[in-house]
Amino acid sequence: MSKTFLLTFLSLTTLVLAKTEYTGGKYLGKDVITNLDVEDLEDGKTYEFFFEGTENSLGNPWYIPVTVIKGEKSGKKFLINSGVHGNELNPILTTYKIKEKLKPQDLKGTITIVHGMNIPGLLNNNRGYTFGGGSESTSDLNRQMDSGKTATSDQKYSTLLWNNLLSKNADKVIDLHTSGKGSKFPLFVYADFRNPDIKKMAELTRADIVKMDNGEKGSVETSFVELGIPSITFELGSSETQEALIVERATNGVINNLIYWDNLSGKKITPETETFYGNSWSRIRAEKGGFVETKVNVMDKVKKGDVILELTDASTEASYYEAEGNLLKAKSSYSTDKISYEKYKKLYAKELVSEDEYLNSKNKYETSIGGLKIAEANFIRAKDNFSRLKVTAKIDGTITDLDLKEFEKVSASQKILTIVDNSNMELVIAVSGKDTEYTKVGGKAEVFVEELGEKLEGTITDINLSSDSNTKKYSVKIIVNNENQRLLKGLYAKVKLQQGYIKGLFVPKQAIMIKDLYSYIVISRNNTAVIYKITPDITIGNEQRIEFPDYQIGDRVVVEGQYLLNNNDKIKEN
């Protein structure tokens, strides 16, 4: 028996626009604004502004460089943001490379480019917003963009930029970033594939890896997505450096988006790089401290259990070999004392040795047993620590980042690298309580993905026995093999759950008559109508299982015209 479920997603938004407000002043020869509404600006021109942010500890405002390029023809608004984190240099260089390629006569709509949003962080080469005034505290602006809070200087800064610069001026958004400090990173995209436009934006970047991800609350990406505006986070290699190839590829990825979404005339750039799509990942941490020798590089494919790095730690290695030596010594002592004890035991039984000599040998033997147990325990502990010097992959997947340099010293629990896996995709559906009675973990499900035109087999891995408080439905998780990487997060699917086999007598539902609140069927037996009272049971699709103890082989059920029949009426089948 099977059940079919359709999964869909919907997002709605409403925005209110203001007007561009000028201070009347200049900074480095460019107009200073306190509010941007690109709809105000004249078509066919390029505008260079400094957006006036909050004041620093000296009472002077922070100035954020912004370029607005308005096409000669009307169209959608595309926002390219960078520098949310102050040590991310590749994104800022990329924004200027993009600007060089855009001319008003080639554009439809408006392109807004923010060339480094976190000015306090940039000036201090610090990932977070730097409070200044001698404070060493920092704040991650990419977790509070749409918070609306203004209690602290960082909140005032992010809220002002969100309200007056970013949120009103986009129909689509690419937020440019890099990895964290010290990480080696490829071109990487975070994208919420539940939205088909976001999925397409990610594909157009031709990044090395796309992580299908629901986003982080308060990030630029998620803040726009929650407004219904398609947005992705585009990670451009490593922080605190400028990588020419990464910048070139990132520039092409953004330009591809502008061409596809009809903001820019031109031919799409099709680099040779294949994109790996991942839906889950495993962060690998050092279980022991030591100096690292890596066995893999970014974008390498690994299997579960592969050695991905080795740690060198003299103390751990010395403890292991010392424990191994002590174990061998304890085993030798145990063996010698055992032989001695057994000899004295026999001699004592024959009264050839004294009781003191016998007891001394017994005590020595029992002590050696204890010594052996202690040596074995110490060796097990030392061996476990020693084995942790070899770090293995926890899942199959692709290496997405390395948070270290060759032979760098790391501490226990320090994050070292990340592996992304997409060999299996997880599907979650909601079913009624009755359906859970026949749904079992390990059971099979037929998954039809309309966009691919394929039927795939999935396996039920989890059934949540607590219903959703709003829908009163129960969630069922299904894993589908995705080794060919064709399944992507956000695709629509129909699912048929295989709920086992049920034996019984089934009739079409339309065959059942209801009279005086009881259920009846009409049987054709030897071309004669026989009316039977029956007890309905479960329904599967259009079929109704019934309790009918008078069933005989050859009976046929009447499905049309049964209300016109009486017992013993002659029947002629059509």
C-alpha positions in Angstrom: 0.0 0.0 0.0 1.2 3.5 -0.6 0.6 7.2 0.2 1.5 10.2 -1.9 2.7 13.5 -0.5 3.5 16.8 -2.4 6.1 19.1 -0.9 5.8 22.9 -1.8 7.3 26.1 -0.5 6.0 29.7 -0.6 7.5 33.1 0.3 5.9 36.6 0.3 7.3 40.0 0.9 6.4 43.7 1.0 8.9 46.6 1.0 8.4 50.3 1.5 10.8 52.7 -0.2 12.2 56.1 0.8 14.3 58.6 -1.1 18.0 59.2 -1.4 19.2 61.8 1.1 22.4 63.9 0.6 24.3 65.6 3.5 25.5 68.3 1.0 29.1 67.4 1.9 31.9 65.6 0.1 34.3 62.9 1.2 37.3 62.3 -1.0 35.5 64.2 -3.7 32.4 62.1 -3.6 28.8 62.9 -2.5 28.0 61.8 1.1 24.5 60.2 1.6 22.6 59.1 4.7 19.9 57.1 2.8 19.9 55.4 -0.6 16.9 54.8 -2.8 18.2 53.9 -6.3 14.7 54.6 -7.7 15.5 58.3 -7.3 18.6 58.3 -9.4 18.6 59.2 -13.1 18.9 56.4 -15.6 22.1 55.9 -17.7 24.6 57.1 -15.1 27.2 55.8 -12.7 27.1 57.2 -9.2 29.9 57.1 -6.6 28.9 57.8 -3.0 30.1 57.5 0.5 27.4 56.3 2.8 27.6 58.0 6.2 27.5 55.4 9.0 27.6 55.9 12.7 30.3 57.9 14.5 33.6 56.4 15.7 35.1 57.0 19.2 36.4 60.4 18.0 33.0 61.6 16.9 33.7 61.3 13.2 31.4 59.3 10.9 32.5 56.1 9.2 32.2 56.4 5.4 31.3 53.3 3.4 32.1 53.4 -0.4 29.1 52.6 -2.6 28.8 52.5 -6.4 25.4 52.7 -8.1 25.2 52.0 -11.9 21.9 52.7 -13.5 21.2 51.2 -16.9 19.7 53.2 -19.7 16.8 50.7 -19.7 14.6 49.8 -16.8 15.0 46.5 -15.0 15.5 44.8 -11.7 17.8 45.8 -8.8 20.9 43.7 -8.1 23.0 44.3 -5.0 26.6 43.1 -4.6 27.8 43.5 -1.0 31.3 42.9 0.4 33.4 43.4 3.5 31.0 42.4 6.2 34.0 40.9 7.8 37.0 43.3 8.0 39.8 40.8 7.0 38.1 39.7 3.8 40.1 41.2 1.0 39.3 39.1 -2.1 35.6 40.3 -2.0 36.5 44.0 -2.0 38.9 43.6 -4.9 36.2 41.6 -6.7 33.7 44.4 -6.4 36.0 46.8 -8.1 36.8 44.3 -10.9 33.0 44.0 -11.4 32.5 47.7 -11.5 35.2 48.0 -14.2 33.1 45.7 -16.5 29.8 47.5 -16.1 28.7 50.5 -18.2 25.2 52.1 -18.1 24.6 51.6 -21.8 25.0 47.8 -21.4 22.7 47.5 -18.4 19.0 47.1 -17.6 17.9 48.1 -14.1 20.4 49.0 -11.3 23.5 47.5 -9.9 24.5 48.6 -6.4 27.9 47.7 -5.2 29.1 48.1 -1.6 32.9 48.1 -1.6 33.6 47.1 2.1 30.8 47.4 4.6 32.7 46.9 7.9 35.0 49.9 7.9 36.0 49.6 11.6 37.0 46.0 11.0 38.8 46.8 7.7 41.0 49.5 9.4 42.0 47.0 12.1 42.3 43.9 9.7 39.8 42.3 12.1 37.0 40.0 11.1 34.5 41.5 13.5 33.3 45.1 14.0 35.9 46.7 16.2 34.5 48.9 19.0 37.5 51.2 19.3 38.4 53.3 22.3 41.0 50.8 23.3 38.5 47.9 23.5 39.6 44.6 22.2 36.0 43.4 21.9 34.6 42.7 18.4 31.1 41.8 17.1 30.0 39.7 14.1 27.8 42.0 12.0 26.7 39.0 9.9 24.6 37.7 12.7 22.6 40.9 13.5 21.9 42.7 10.2 18.1 42.8 10.5 17.9 42.8 14.3 16.7 46.4 14.5 18.6 46.8 17.8 20.4 50.1 18.6 21.7 49.6 22.1 25.4 49.3 21.3 27.6 50.9 18.6 27.8 47.7 16.5 24.0 47.3 16.6 23.5 51.0 15.6 26.0 50.5 12.7 24.4 47.3 11.3 20.8 48.5 11.8 21.6 51.9 10.0 23.2 50.1 7.1 20.4 47.6 6.8 17.6 50.1 6.9 19.1 53.0 4.9 21.5 51.3 2.5 20.8 47.6 1.8 17.3 46.4 2.4 15.5 48.8 0.0 17.7 48.5 -3.0 17.7 44.8 -4.1 15.6 42.3 -6.0 18.6 39.9 -5.9 21.7 39.8 -3.7 25.2 38.3 -3.7 27.0 38.8 -0.5 30.8 38.3 -1.0 32.9 36.7 1.8 36.0 34.6 2.5 36.8 31.8 4.9 37.8 32.6 8.5 41.3 33.5 9.5 43.9 30.9 8.7 41.7 28.7 6.5 42.5 27.6 3.0 39.2 27.8 1.0 37.9 27.3 -2.5 35.1 29.2 -4.2 32.2 28.2 -2.0 28.5 29.1 -2.0 25.9 28.9 0.8 22.4 28.8 -0.8 18.9 28.0 0.4 17.8 25.7 -2.4 14.1 25.8 -1.3 13.9 28.9 -3.5 14.5 28.0 -7.2 15.9 31.5 -8.0 18.5 31.0 -5.3 19.3 27.6 -6.6 19.9 29.1 -10.1 22.0 32.0 -8.7 24.3 29.4 -6.9 24.6 27.4 -10.1 25.6 30.4 -12.2 28.6 31.2 -9.9 30.3 28.0 -11.1 31.8 27.7 -7.6 33.9 24.7 -6.6 31.4 23.8 -3.9 27.8 24.7 -3.2 26.5 24.0 0.3 22.7 23.6 0.3 22.0 25.5 3.5 19.0 27.2 5.2 21.2 30.1 6.3 22.1 31.8 9.5 19.7 34.1 11.3 20.9 37.7 11.1 23.3 37.2 8.2 23.0 39.4 5.1 21.9 36.4 3.0 19.2 35.2 5.4 17.9 38.6 6.2 17.1 39.2 2.5 15.8 35.6 2.1 13.3 36.2 4.9 12.1 39.3 3.0 11.5 37.1 0.0 14.5 38.5 -1.9 16.8 35.7 -3.4 20.3 36.0 -1.9 23.4 33.8 -1.7 26.6 34.0 0.3 29.6 33.7 -2.1 32.9 32.7 -0.3 36.0 33.7 -2.2 38.9 31.7 -1.0 41.0 32.7 2.0 41.0 35.8 4.2 43.8 38.4 4.7 45.1 37.8 1.2 44.4 38.6 -2.4 44.2 35.7 -4.8 44.1 36.7 -8.5 42.5 33.5 -9.9 39.9 33.4 -7.2 39.0 37.1 -7.8 38.8 36.4 -11.6 36.5 33.4 -11.2 34.3 35.2 -8.6 34.0 38.2 -10.9 32.9 35.9 -13.7 30.4 34.2 -11.4 28.7 37.5 -10.5 28.7 38.6 -14.2 27.1 35.4 -15.2 24.3 36.2 -12.7 23.8 39.7 -14.1 23.6 38.3 -17.7 21.2 35.5 -16.8 18.9 37.8 -14.8 18.8 40.3 -17.7 20.6 43.1 -15.9 23.6 42.9 -18.4 23.7 42.2 -22.1 26.4 39.7 -23.1 27.2 36.1 -23.4 27.3 33.8 -20.4 30.8 32.8 -19.3 31.2 29.0 -19.0 34.3 28.0 -17.2 35.4 24.4 -17.1 35.2 24.0 -13.3 32.6 21.4 -12.2 30.6 22.3 -9.1 30.2 19.8 -6.2 26.9 20.1 -4.4 26.8 19.1 -0.7 23.9 18.8 1.7 25.7 17.9 4.9 29.2 18.2 6.3 31.5 16.9 9.0 33.9 19.3 10.8 37.1 17.4 11.7 38.8 18.5 14.9 42.1 17.4 16.4 41.6 15.0 19.2 45.2 15.5 20.4 47.6 18.5 20.2 50.7 18.3 18.0 52.3 19.4 14.8 50.2 18.6 11.7 51.2 16.9 8.5 48.3 17.0 6.1 47.5 14.1 3.7 44.8 16.0 1.7 44.2 19.3 0.0 41.1 21.5 -0.6 38.7 19.8 -3.1 40.2 16.3 -2.6 37.6 13.5 -2.4 37.9 11.2 0.6 36.2 8.1 1.9 35.1 7.4 5.4 38.1 6.1 7.3 40.8 7.6 5.1 43.7 9.2 7.0 43.5 12.9 6.2 46.2 14.1 8.5 48.8 13.0 11.0 49.9 14.8 14.2 53.4 14.6 15.7 53.5 15.0 19.4 56.7 13.7 21.2 54.9 13.4 24.6 52.1 11.3 23.3 54.5 9.1 21.3 56.8 8.7 24.3 53.9 7.8 26.6 52.8 5.1 24.1 56.2 3.4 23.8 56.8 3.7 27.6 53.4 2.0 28.2 54.1 -0.7 25.6 57.5 -1.4 27.3 55.9 -1.5 30.8 53.3 -3.9 29.5 56.0 -6.3 28.1 57.9 -6.1 31.4 54.7 -6.8 33.4 53.8 -9.8 31.2 57.3 -11.2 31.8 57.1 -10.7 35.6 53.7 -12.3 35.6 54.9 -15.3 33.6 57.9 -15.8 35.9 55.9 -15.4 39.1 53.2 -17.7 37.9 55.7 -20.5 37.2 57.3 -19.9 40.6 54.0 -20.0 42.4 52.9 -23.2 40.8 56.2 -24.9 41.7 56.0 -23.8 45.3 52.4 -24.8 45.5 53.3 -28.4 44.5 56.3 -28.5 46.9 54.3 -27.2 49.8 51.7 -29.9 49.2 54.5 -32.4 49.6 55.8 -30.6 52.7 59.1 -29.9 50.9 59.0 -26.2 51.5 57.9 -24.1 54.5 54.6 -22.3 54.6 56.4 -18.9 54.6 58.1 -19.7 51.3 54.8 -20.8 49.8 53.0 -17.7 50.9 55.8 -15.4 49.7 55.5 -17.0 46.2 51.7 -16.7 46.3 51.9 -13.0 47.3 54.4 -12.2 44.6 52.3 -13.9 42.0 49.1 -12.0 43.0 51.1 -8.8 43.0 52.3 -9.5 39.5 48.6 -10.1 38.4 47.7 -6.6 39.7 50.8 -5.1 38.0 49.8 -6.7 34.7 46.3 -5.3 34.9 47.6 -1.8 35.6 50.1 -2.1 32.8 47.4 -3.2 30.4 45.1 -0.3 31.4 47.9 2.2 30.9 48.8 0.7 27.5 45.1 0.9 26.4 45.0 4.5 27.4 48.3 5.4 25.7 47.4 3.4 22.6 44.1 5.3 22.3 45.9 8.6 22.6 48.5 7.5 20.1 45.9 6.4 17.6 44.3 9.9 17.7 47.5 11.2 16.2 46.1 9.9 12.9 42.9 11.7 12.0 40.4 10.0 9.7 37.4 11.1 7.7 34.1 10.5 9.4 32.1 10.6 6.2 32.6 10.3 2.4 32.9 13.7 0.8 35.0 16.5 -0.5 37.5 18.6 1.5 36.1 22.2 1.5 38.6 24.0 3.7 41.8 23.6 5.7 42.1 25.7 8.9 45.9 25.2 9.2 49.3 25.3 7.5 51.6 22.4 7.0 53.4 21.4 10.2 51.5 24.0 12.2 51.0 23.3 15.9 47.4 22.7 16.9 45.6 22.1 20.2 43.2 19.4 21.1 39.6 20.1 19.8 40.8 22.7 17.4 38.9 22.7 14.1 41.1 21.5 11.3 39.1 21.0 8.1 35.6 20.4 6.8 34.2 17.6 4.6 31.0 18.1 2.6 28.9 15.1 1.6 26.1 14.9 -0.9 26.1 11.2 -1.6 22.7 11.0 0.2 19.9 13.5 0.3 17.4 13.7 3.2 13.7 14.3 2.5 11.3 15.1 5.3 7.5 14.7 4.8 4.6 15.0 7.2 2.0 12.2 7.6 -1.1 11.6 9.6 -1.1 9.6 12.8 -2.9 6.7 11.1 -0.2 6.5 8.4 2.5 6.0 11.1 0.9 2.7 12.1 2.0 1.2 8.9 5.2 3.1 8.3 8.4 1.5 9.6 12.0 2.5 9.9 13.9 0.7 7.2 10.9 0.7 5.0 11.1 1.8 1.3 9.7 4.9 -0.3 9.2 5.7 -4.0 10.4 9.3 -4.7 9.3 11.0 -7.9 11.3 14.1 -8.8 9.3 15.9 -11.5 12.1 18.2 -12.6 14.3 15.2 -13.3 11.6 13.0 -14.6 12.9 10.1 -12.4 11.6 7.7 -9.9 14.1 7.0 -7.1 14.0 4.6 -4.1 14.4 6.0 -0.7 14.7 4.4 2.8 12.8 5.5 5.9 15.4 6.4 8.5 13.4 8.1 11.3 9.8 8.6 12.4 9.1 11.4 14.9 6.4 10.1 17.2 5.6 13.6 18.5 3.3 15.5 16.2 3.7 19.1 15.1 1.7 21.4 17.4 0.2 23.3 14.5 -0.4 20.7 11.8 -0.9 17.7 14.0 1.2 15.7 11.5 4.2 13.5 12.2 7.5 14.0 10.4 9.1 11.1 8.5 12.7 11.3 7.3 13.7 9.5 4.1 17.3 9.1 2.7 17.8 8.9 -1.1 21.0 7.9 -2.7 22.5 10.8 -4.6 25.9 9.6 -5.8 25.3 11.1 -9.3 24.7 14.5 -7.6 21.5 15.1 -9.6 19.3 15.7 -6.5 19.5 19.2 -5.2 18.0 20.7 -2.2 14.7 22.5 -2.9 13.5 20.2 -5.7 9.8 19.3 -5.6 9.1 15.6 -5.0 6.2 13.2 -4.6 6.6 10.4 -2.2 4.9 7.1 -2.0 5.5 5.3 1.3 5.7 1.5 1.1 3.7 0.7 4.2 3.9 -3.1 4.1 1.4 -5.7 2.9 -2.1 -6.1 4.2 -4.1 -9.3 3.6 -7.9 -9.2 3.3 -10.9 -8.9 1.1 -11.0 -5.5 -0.7 -13.9 -4.0 -2.7 -14.2 -0.7 -4.5 -15.6 2.0 -2.2 -18.5 2.7 -4.6 -19.7 -0.9 -4.2 -20.7 -0.2 -0.5 -24.3 0.8 0.2 -25.2 2.7 3.3 -28.7 2.0 4.7 -29.9 2.8 8.1 -26.4 3.6 9.2 -25.2 0.0 8.2 -23.0 -1.0 5.3 -24.1 -3.5 2.7 -22.8 -5.0 -0.6 -24.6 -6.8 -3.4 -23.0 -10.1 -4.5 -23.7 -11.7 -7.9 -23.7 -15.4 -7.2 -24.9 -17.7 -10.0 -26.3 -14.6 -11.7 -28.5 -14.0 -8.6 -28.4 -10.9 -6.3 -27.5 -11.6 -2.7 -27.4 -8.7 -0.3 -25.0 -9.0 2.6 -24.4 -6.8 5.6 -20.6 -6.1 6.0 -18.2 -4.4 8.4 -15.9 -1.9 6.6 -12.2 -1.8 7.7 -9.3 0.3 6.5 -9.3 2.3 3.2 -6.4 2.3 0.7 -6.9 4.6 -2.1 -10.3 3.7 -3.7 -10.3 0.2 -2.1 -12.1 -0.7 1.1 -11.2 -3.7 3.1 -14.3 -5.5 4.5 -15.2 -8.3 6.9 -17.3 -10.7 4.9 -17.4 -14.2 6.4 -19.9 -15.5 3.8 -17.6 -15.0 0.9 -17.5 -17.9 -1.7 -15.1 -18.5 -4.5 -16.6 -17.0 -7.7 -18.6 -14.3 -5.9 -18.6 -11.0 -7.8 -19.5 -7.6 -6.3 -21.9 -5.2 -7.9 -20.5 -1.6 -8.2 -23.3 0.1 -10.2 -27.1 -0.1 -9.8 -26.9 -2.0 -6.5 -29.5 0.2 -4.9 -32.1 -1.0 -7.4 -31.6 -4.7 -6.5 -33.3 -7.0 -4.0 -32.4 -10.4 -2.8 -32.8 -13.2 -5.5 -33.2 -10.7 -8.4 -31.7 -12.1 -11.5 -28.5 -10.2 -12.7 -27.1 -9.8 -16.2 -23.6 -8.4 -16.1 -22.6 -5.8 -18.7 
